[in-house]
Amino acid sequence: MVTIMTSARMLNVPAFGKMDWKKGLLSMLDLTQTFSLMRWSPMVLFPPVATFSIDTLWHVAVPLLAAISAIVAAAGALIDTDFKRIIAYSTISQIGFIFFGLAIGNSVGFAGGLLYILMHGLAKAGLFLCAGIVEQKTHTKDITKLGGLIKTMPLTAASFLFCAVSVMGIPPFGGFFSKYLVFMGGVQSGHMLMTSLLLVCAFLTIIYLFRLYKMIFLGEMKIEAKENFGVMVFSVMLLAALSLAGGIFVSYPMRFIEAIVK
């Protein structure tokens, strides 16, 4: 149900224009809803920190559904040409990783799921803001009509790349450590098949995000667009920096997460 609700909301994310900040930022609260649901829903809670106990079935059914959702959404991101819709598919896919970590039933996966909420929230907010900047300047979301924007929008391009690399799970960005913990939790819980599905999904994530970056920022310039350093550009630069800092200083959020798990 959460995946369906998230899909409906994320696929209709408005442009991040001057009048759409509140609506756009509300879409980022889906990860917060995931965390809230994790605290009270008997379907996805982890027994040591939950109020309710869970039947063993849920430690199989929920991770399986999460892995399938991640793969299906990643496939959608591979074939779509709408800038924001690709990022929305990516968000749905990455939430599958979160639910997998929270539901597999061990402390390593649970810690990975919590860390994933933080790291993915930072990076994906940056990607959506970059999408808003590009749409605002080019007046299109069709990536086949874009290209070469790194020449005139270098700060946005660099910020997008930093945030994308974090979502891919490449070190030393924060997304690497959260993905690593989720995978380790899956291996330790014995969910080898589902962990393998998520590993495939991780490779698909690298492919569609690099494809997205290449088609928008590299190659021949198709639409003239000038980058103006303002609040939005500063915001994506900050989120990109935080995505990197989250990996370099990952021990700090991990202390808090370890306290929760214990």
N, C-alpha and C positions, 0 to 999 in steps of 0.2 A: 504493500500500500504506500509506504514512504517513497519507494522508487517511482511509482506511478505519479504521486503528487509532485515529486521533485521534477520528473520529466515534463509535466504539464507547465510548471512554472518556469523552468530554465529555458525551455524552447521558445518561450515568449518574452524573453528578457528585452526590455526596451533599450533604445540607444542611450548612451551615457552623455546626452547633451546637457546644456546648462540647466534645463528645466526638469531633467530626468534623474538627478542624482539620487533622490530618495527611493524612487521605484527601482533603480538599478541596484542600489546597495541592499535593498530588501531581498533581492535574489541571492545575495551572499549569505543570508541568514539560514539557508537550507541546511548548511553544515551544523549550525547551532541547533537546529531542530533535530538533526541526527543525534547530537550529543544528548539533548534533552530526552529523546525517545529511549536512548540507551540506558538512561537512569531509571526509567519506570516501566518500560514495556517488558513483560515476562518472556517475550519471544527472542530478544536480543541481548538480555542482560548477562553479565558474567557473575556467577554465584558469589564469589568472595566480597563483592561490593554491591550486591543487589539485595533488594528487600524480598524478592520472590525466588523460589527455586525453579530450575528449568529441567524439563525432561531431556534425556540424552538425545532424543530425536532432533531437537532444535539445534544441537551442536553439529548436525549433519545437514538438515534441511536448509537452515538459514545460510550457512557458508556456501552450499551448492547454488542456491538462488542468487547469492551475491556474486559468485564467480560467473554464472551464466549472464547476469545483468551486465557485468563488467565487459564481457566479451561482445555481447550484442551491441552495447552502446559504442564500444571502440570500433566495431565494424561500421556503424552509422557515421562515425567521425571520419572514417577512411574514404567514404564515397560522397559525402556532402560537399557543397561548394559555398555554403553560407557561412561567413566568418564566425558570427556569434553562435550559430547553431552547432558548428563543429566544437566550439568550446563548451557549449551546453552538453552535448553528447559526452565530451570528455569528463565533465563534472559528474554525470550519472555513472560513468564507468569507474571513476575514482571512488565514488561513494560505495561501490561494490567492494573495493579493497577495505574500506573502513568497516563495513558490516561484517566482512569475512573475519577481520582481526578481532572484532568485538564478540563474535559468536562462536569461535572455535573452542573456547573453553580452557585456555591456559593464560598465564600471566604475561608471557612474552607477546602473544598475539594481541591481548587486550591493551598492553602498553603501546604496541605499534598502532592500534586503531586510534587511541587517544592522541598520540603524536601526529598521526596522519591528519586528524581534524585540524590541528594547528598549522602544519606545514602546507597542506593543500589549500587551506583557507587563504593563507597569505599569497601563495603563487597564483591561484585561480582568480582571486580578486584582481591581481595585476593583469592577468590575461584579458579579463572582461573590460577593464578600464582601457587597455591598449586597443581593444576592439572598438570601444566607444570613440577613442581619439581618431582612429583611422576612418571610421564611418562618418564622423563629424567633418573631417577634412576632405574626404573623397565622395561622400554621399552615396556610397554603395557598400553592400556586404558580400557581394559576389567576388570570390577570390580569383576567379578567372579573368576578371577585369582589372585586377590590381597587379602590382609588381614594381620593383625598384625603389620602394619607398625609403629604404635605408639611406639613400642619397640625400633626401630632404628631411627625413624624420629619424635621425640617428639615435637620439635618446630614447624614443619610443621603441625603435627596433632592438636596441641593446636591452632595454627593460623587458621586452617581450621574450627575448632569448633567455635571459636569466630565469624568469618565471617558468618558461616552458621546460627548461633543463631541470628545474626543481620538480615539476610535475612528472617528468620522465623518470626521475629517481637516479640521477647521475651525481656522484660525489664531486665536490664536498657540499652540495646543496642539501637543505633540510629534508627534501623529499626522498633522498637516498636512504636515510636512517629509518624513516617511518616505513618505507617499503621493505627494507631489510628485516625489520622486526616482525612485520606481518608475514613475510615468507618464512622466517624462522619459526614463528608460532604455528604456521600451517604444517611445517615439517615435523615439529615436535608433537603435534596433536595426531599425526598419522594421516592427515588429509592430503596425501600425495597427489592424487588426481586433480583435486580442486586447486591445490597450490600450483600444479603444472599449468592449469588453465589461466591462472592469474599471471604466471610467468609469460605465457604467450601474449596475454593482454598488455603486459608491461612493454613487450617488444612492439606491439601495435601502437601503443602510446607514443613511443619514440618515432615511429614511421609517420603517423598522421600529424604530429606537432612539427616535425622537421618539414614535412610537405607544406603545412600551413605557413611556416616561416619563409620558406623558399618562394612560395607563390605570391606572398604579400610584399616582402621586403627585398628580395633578390631579383636578379634578372633585369629586363628592360622596363623602364618606367612607362606606364600606360596612362596614368592620371597624375596631373600636377597637384601636389599637396605640400603646403608649407607648415612646418612644425613651429608652434608658438609656445615658448616656455611659460607655463602657467601652473595653476593648481593641479590640473589633471596630470600633466607630464611629471610634475614633482611627486605626485602620489604614486605613479607607477614606478618611478625611480626608487622611491622609499620602499615599496613592496618588493621590488627586485633585490634591493640591498638586504632587506629582512629575510628574504628567502635564502640568501647566501649566508647571512649571519646565523640563521637558524641551524645551519649545518655545522658551521665552525664552532658555535657555542651551544651545541645540542645538549651538553651536560646539564645546562641550567633548566630547561623545561623537563628533562628526564628526571631530575631530582623530585620535581613536583609530581610527575606521573608515577614514579616509583612509590611515593608516599600514598598516593591514591590506591595503587594496586595492593600494597601491603595492608 
